[in-house]
């Protein structure tokens, strides 16, 4: 499906049998109408060292059913200047929920929220 095909269908169907046919406004979200997530696993970067798994799941569950989550902390730098980055993965029941979470939470609290590189279970 393309935008041109959609516009053609709208033009053809609008007014038929009294129908009002138009493009939906929900396609204006980040990434565009054709941006698709390949799976429902989400990467969450720049997490505070103090965040716990249950708190992470609580925030993300506002956007859909969370199947699992996992937190990781990289080891500190050898010279001790970098405490180690904290990040995690959240696995949703649906791709739509993952998409909503990415859209709503990326940039919040300094977090980087984006599709994970693969669909390995969190």
C-alpha positions as CSV (number, residue, x, y, z in Angstrom):
1,X,0.0,0.0,0.0
2,X,1.2,3.5,-0.8
3,X,-0.1,7.0,-0.1
4,X,-1.0,7.3,-3.8
5,X,-3.1,4.2,-3.6
6,X,-4.8,5.4,-0.4
7,X,-5.5,8.7,-1.9
8,X,-6.9,7.1,-5.1
9,X,-9.2,4.9,-3.0
10,X,-10.4,7.9,-0.9
11,X,-11.2,9.8,-4.1
12,X,-13.1,6.9,-5.6
13,X,-15.1,6.0,-2.4
14,X,-15.8,9.4,-0.9
15,X,-19.4,10.3,-1.4
16,X,-20.5,6.8,-2.4
17,X,-23.6,5.8,-0.5
18,X,-23.3,8.9,1.6
19,X,-19.8,7.9,2.9
20,X,-17.3,10.4,4.1
21,X,-13.9,8.9,3.4
22,X,-10.6,10.6,4.4
23,X,-7.1,10.0,5.6
24,X,-6.8,9.3,9.3
25,X,-4.9,11.8,11.4
26,X,-3.1,9.0,13.5
27,X,-0.6,8.5,10.6
28,X,1.2,11.7,11.6
29,X,3.1,10.0,14.4
30,X,6.9,9.8,14.4
31,X,8.4,7.5,11.8
32,X,5.5,8.1,9.3
33,X,2.6,5.9,8.2
34,X,4.7,3.1,6.8
35,X,7.3,2.8,9.6
36,X,7.0,-0.7,11.0
37,X,8.7,-2.3,13.9
38,X,10.1,-5.7,13.0
39,X,9.2,-7.1,16.5
40,X,8.0,-6.2,19.9
41,X,11.3,-6.0,21.8
42,X,12.4,-2.5,22.9
43,X,15.8,-1.2,24.0
44,X,16.0,1.3,26.8
45,X,19.2,3.2,27.3
46,X,20.6,5.8,29.7
47,X,18.8,4.3,32.7
48,X,19.6,5.6,36.2
49,X,21.6,3.1,38.2
50,X,18.8,3.2,40.9
51,X,16.0,2.0,38.6
52,X,14.6,-1.4,39.5
53,X,13.0,-3.9,37.1
54,X,9.5,-3.6,38.6
55,X,9.6,0.2,38.2
56,X,10.7,-0.1,34.6
57,X,7.9,-2.5,33.9
58,X,5.4,-0.3,35.6
59,X,6.3,2.7,33.3
60,X,6.2,0.6,30.1
61,X,3.1,-1.3,31.0
62,X,1.1,1.9,30.6
63,X,1.6,1.4,26.9
64,X,0.7,-2.3,26.6
65,X,1.2,-5.7,28.1
66,X,4.8,-6.3,29.1
67,X,5.8,-10.0,28.6
68,X,9.3,-9.6,30.2
69,X,12.1,-7.2,31.0
70,X,15.7,-7.3,31.9
71,X,18.2,-4.8,33.1
72,X,22.0,-4.8,32.5
73,X,24.9,-2.6,33.7
74,X,28.2,-2.5,31.8
75,X,31.3,-2.9,34.0
76,X,32.9,0.4,35.1
77,X,35.8,1.8,33.2
78,X,39.3,0.6,34.3
79,X,40.2,4.1,35.5
80,X,36.9,4.4,37.4
81,X,35.8,7.6,35.6
82,X,32.8,5.8,34.0
83,X,30.5,3.9,36.4
84,X,29.2,1.7,33.6
85,X,26.1,2.3,31.5
86,X,22.7,1.0,32.6
87,X,20.3,-0.3,30.0
88,X,17.5,-2.8,29.5
89,X,15.1,-4.5,27.2
90,X,11.3,-4.7,27.5
91,X,9.4,-7.3,25.5
92,X,5.8,-6.4,24.7
93,X,2.9,-8.7,23.8
94,X,2.3,-6.8,20.5
95,X,4.3,-4.7,18.1
96,X,1.7,-1.9,18.5
97,X,2.4,-1.7,22.2
98,X,6.1,-1.5,21.6
99,X,5.5,1.3,19.0
100,X,3.4,3.3,21.5
101,X,6.0,3.0,24.2
102,X,8.8,4.1,21.8
103,X,6.8,7.1,20.7
104,X,5.8,8.1,24.2
105,X,9.0,7.4,26.2
106,X,11.9,8.1,23.9
107,X,13.7,11.2,25.4
108,X,11.7,11.1,28.7
109,X,13.9,11.0,31.8
110,X,16.9,11.2,29.4
111,X,16.1,7.7,28.2
112,X,16.8,6.4,24.7
113,X,13.9,4.1,23.8
114,X,14.1,2.4,20.4
115,X,13.5,-1.0,18.7
116,X,15.9,-3.6,19.9
117,X,18.3,-5.0,17.2
118,X,16.7,-8.4,17.5
119,X,13.7,-10.1,19.0
120,X,15.6,-12.1,21.6
121,X,13.3,-12.4,24.6
122,X,14.0,-9.9,27.4
